[in-house]
Amino acid sequence: MALAGCASGPGANPHDPLEPFNRGVYQFNDAVDAAVVKPVATTYQDVLPAPVRRGVRNFFANLQDAWSGVNNALQFKGEPAANSFMRFGVNTFLGLGGILDVASEMRIERHTKDFGHTLGYWGVAPGPYLVLPLLGPSTLRDTAALPVDAQGDLVSGIEHIPTRNSVILVRLVDTRASLLGASSMLEAVALDKYTFTRDAYLQRRRNSIYDGNPPDDGEVEKSPVKQDISKVRERTRAWVQTLKESGTTGDEKAKP
């Protein structure tokens, strides 16, 4: 409450009431990144050939496809769920455990979703913006979803602790290496990196939850599941109205 009070004012962002706290965590993360993570990721990118890095990235993306299938199913999205499970099966068995992205060559579309997306689809509000230590941008809703996402992460199922920690470390370094270009652009064009990162994250998450079709700012916002139900009702009403207007021969009655 004290942090929220410090952030209040005419220029405060309503989505970021904890801005002073978030900025402090952001500066801490930035310092750790500059001192440790970014140099390691740069060395990783310079030393490993592009095909090897691509294979590592494909491997972790394949694991994500499995969890995406579960979340698409929880959102009753049949085709995206089927595509996600199909991608996981094809790449696991035909792509050498996911190192090769055979599913993309077969034009099976990827639909990446996590449990934060699922909560958003079911109408859970995002809550205030949060910057988590080492993990970076999030919201209260996405932070609450992290324990469930951790259970759905196949890497967390590795029982051998040194192996599990090594795999997590490789994933972290590979993810940071994939963002080197974006971070360089951010440093070049953004006057306030914190604000730019916050706004980009919130917009991207909102767009993803609504599958690329978020409501306009002037419209009354509905959760995606309510939008889907409304669309089904509208199609049903239109179908019933069409039947009433067309009628059938048996329904016609002779007028007196």
C-alpha positions in Angstrom: 0.0 0.0 0.0 2.9 2.4 0.7 4.5 1.6 -2.6 1.2 2.2 -4.4 0.8 5.5 -2.6 4.3 6.6 -3.7 3.3 5.8 -7.3 0.1 7.7 -7.2 -0.2 11.0 -9.1 -1.5 12.5 -12.3 1.2 10.8 -14.4 0.9 7.3 -12.7 0.1 4.3 -14.9 -3.1 2.6 -13.6 -1.6 -0.8 -14.6 1.6 -0.2 -12.6 0.7 1.0 -9.1 3.9 -0.6 -7.7 6.2 1.4 -10.0 8.8 2.4 -7.5 9.2 -1.1 -6.3 9.2 -2.5 -9.8 11.8 0.0 -11.0 14.1 -1.1 -8.1 13.7 -4.8 -9.1 14.2 -3.8 -12.8 17.5 -2.1 -11.9 18.6 -5.1 -9.9 17.8 -7.5 -12.8 19.5 -5.1 -15.3 22.7 -5.1 -13.2 22.7 -8.9 -12.9 22.1 -9.2 -16.7 24.9 -6.8 -17.5 27.3 -8.5 -15.1 26.6 -12.2 -15.7 23.7 -13.3 -18.0 24.4 -11.1 -21.0 28.2 -11.9 -21.2 27.5 -15.6 -20.9 24.7 -15.5 -23.6 27.1 -13.5 -25.9 29.8 -16.1 -25.5 27.2 -18.9 -26.1 26.2 -17.2 -29.3 29.7 -16.6 -30.5 31.0 -20.1 -29.7 28.2 -22.4 -30.8 27.3 -22.6 -34.5 23.8 -21.4 -35.5 22.5 -25.0 -36.3 23.4 -26.1 -32.8 21.7 -23.1 -31.2 18.7 -23.7 -33.4 18.5 -27.3 -32.2 18.6 -26.3 -28.6 15.9 -23.7 -29.2 13.7 -26.3 -31.0 14.2 -28.8 -28.1 12.8 -26.4 -25.5 10.1 -25.1 -27.8 9.0 -28.7 -28.3 8.6 -29.1 -24.6 6.5 -25.9 -24.4 4.2 -27.3 -27.2 3.1 -30.1 -24.8 2.1 -27.7 -22.1 0.5 -25.4 -24.7 -1.6 -28.3 -25.8 -2.9 -28.7 -22.2 -3.7 -25.0 -21.9 -5.4 -24.8 -25.3 -7.5 -27.7 -24.2 -8.4 -25.9 -21.0 -9.6 -23.1 -23.1 -11.7 -25.5 -25.3 -9.7 -24.5 -28.4 -9.9 -27.8 -30.3 -7.8 -27.1 -33.3 -4.9 -25.2 -31.5 -4.9 -28.0 -28.8 -4.7 -30.7 -31.5 -2.0 -28.8 -33.4 0.1 -28.4 -30.2 -0.1 -32.1 -29.3 0.6 -33.1 -32.9 3.6 -30.8 -33.0 4.9 -32.4 -29.8 4.4 -35.9 -31.1 5.9 -35.3 -34.6 8.9 -33.4 -33.3 9.6 -35.8 -30.5 9.5 -39.0 -32.6 10.5 -37.7 -36.0 12.6 -34.7 -35.0 15.1 -36.5 -32.7 13.4 -35.5 -29.5 12.5 -32.1 -30.7 15.9 -31.0 -32.0 14.5 -30.8 -35.5 11.4 -28.8 -36.1 9.7 -31.3 -38.5 6.2 -30.0 -37.6 6.9 -26.6 -38.9 8.1 -28.1 -42.2 4.7 -29.9 -42.2 3.0 -26.5 -41.7 1.5 -27.5 -38.3 0.9 -24.2 -36.7 2.3 -23.4 -33.2 -0.1 -21.9 -30.6 2.0 -21.1 -27.5 -0.1 -20.8 -24.3 0.7 -21.0 -20.6 -1.6 -21.1 -17.5 -1.5 -17.3 -17.3 -3.2 -17.2 -20.7 -5.7 -19.7 -19.5 -6.6 -17.6 -16.4 -6.9 -14.6 -18.6 -9.2 -16.5 -21.0 -11.5 -17.4 -18.2 -11.8 -13.8 -17.1 -9.3 -13.4 -14.3 -8.1 -9.8 -14.4 -4.3 -9.3 -14.9 -3.9 -7.2 -11.7 -1.0 -4.9 -11.2 2.2 -5.1 -13.3 5.0 -6.8 -11.4 8.7 -7.1 -12.1 10.0 -10.3 -10.5 13.6 -10.8 -9.4 15.6 -12.5 -12.1 12.4 -13.6 -13.9 11.5 -10.1 -15.2 8.1 -8.7 -16.3 4.9 -10.3 -15.1 1.5 -9.4 -13.6 -0.2 -10.6 -10.4 -2.2 -13.1 -12.5 0.8 -14.4 -14.3 2.8 -14.6 -11.1 0.0 -16.7 -9.5 0.1 -19.0 -12.5 3.8 -19.7 -12.2 3.5 -22.7 -9.8 1.1 -24.4 -12.1 3.3 -23.7 -15.1 6.2 -25.1 -13.2 4.3 -28.4 -12.7 3.5 -28.5 -16.4 7.2 -27.9 -17.3 8.6 -31.3 -18.4 12.1 -30.1 -17.3 10.9 -29.9 -13.7 10.1 -33.6 -13.9 13.8 -34.6 -14.3 14.6 -36.3 -11.0 18.3 -36.0 -11.2 18.9 -32.6 -9.7 22.3 -31.7 -11.3 20.9 -32.6 -14.7 17.7 -30.7 -14.1 19.6 -27.6 -13.0 21.9 -27.9 -16.0 19.0 -28.0 -18.4 17.4 -25.0 -16.8 20.6 -23.1 -17.0 21.0 -23.9 -20.7 17.4 -22.8 -21.4 18.1 -19.5 -19.6 21.2 -18.8 -21.5 19.6 -19.8 -24.9 16.6 -17.6 -24.2 18.8 -14.7 -23.3 20.9 -15.3 -26.4 17.8 -15.1 -28.6 17.0 -11.7 -27.1 20.4 -10.1 -27.7 19.3 -8.3 -30.8 16.1 -7.1 -29.1 18.0 -5.8 -26.0 20.4 -3.9 -28.3 17.5 -2.3 -30.1 15.9 -1.4 -26.8 19.1 0.3 -25.5 19.3 2.3 -28.8 15.7 3.5 -29.2 14.1 3.7 -25.7 14.5 6.8 -23.6 13.1 4.9 -20.6 13.8 1.2 -20.9 11.5 0.3 -18.0 8.5 2.0 -19.4 9.1 0.6 -22.9 9.5 -2.9 -21.5 6.4 -2.7 -19.3 4.1 -1.4 -22.1 5.4 -3.9 -24.6 4.9 -6.8 -22.2 1.4 -5.8 -21.2 0.3 -5.2 -24.8 1.8 -8.5 -26.0 0.2 -10.5 -23.2 -3.2 -8.9 -23.8 -3.0 -9.5 -27.5 -2.0 -13.1 -27.0 -4.9 -13.8 -24.6 -7.4 -12.5 -27.1 -5.7 -14.4 -29.9 -4.7 -11.3 -31.8 -8.2 -9.7 -31.6 -8.4 -7.6 -28.4 -11.3 -5.2 -28.0 -10.8 -1.6 -28.9 -10.0 0.8 -26.0 -13.4 2.4 -26.3 -15.3 -0.8 -26.1 -16.5 -2.6 -22.9 -13.9 -5.3 -22.4 -15.1 -8.9 -22.0 -13.1 -11.9 -21.1 -12.3 -14.1 -24.2 -14.6 -16.9 -23.0 -17.5 -14.5 -22.7 -16.7 -13.2 -26.2 -16.7 -16.8 -27.5 -20.0 -17.5 -25.8 -21.5 -14.3 -27.2 -20.4 -15.3 -30.7 -22.0 -18.8 -30.3 -25.2 -17.2 -29.2 -25.3 -14.7 -32.1 -24.7 -17.5 -34.6 -27.4 -19.7 -33.0 -29.9 -16.8 -33.0 -29.1 -16.1 -36.7 -29.5 -19.7 -37.5 -32.9 -19.9 -35.7 -34.0 -16.7 -37.4 -33.1 -18.1 -40.8 -35.1 -21.2 -40.1 -38.1 -19.2 -39.0 -37.9 -16.9 -42.1 -37.5 -19.8 -44.6 -40.1 -22.1 -43.0 -41.1 -25.4 -44.6 -43.9 -26.5 -46.8 -45.6 -28.5 -44.0 -45.7 -25.4 -41.8 -47.9 -23.4 -44.3 -51.6 -23.2 -43.5 -54.4 -22.2 -45.8 -55.8 -18.8 -45.0 -59.7 -18.5 -44.6 
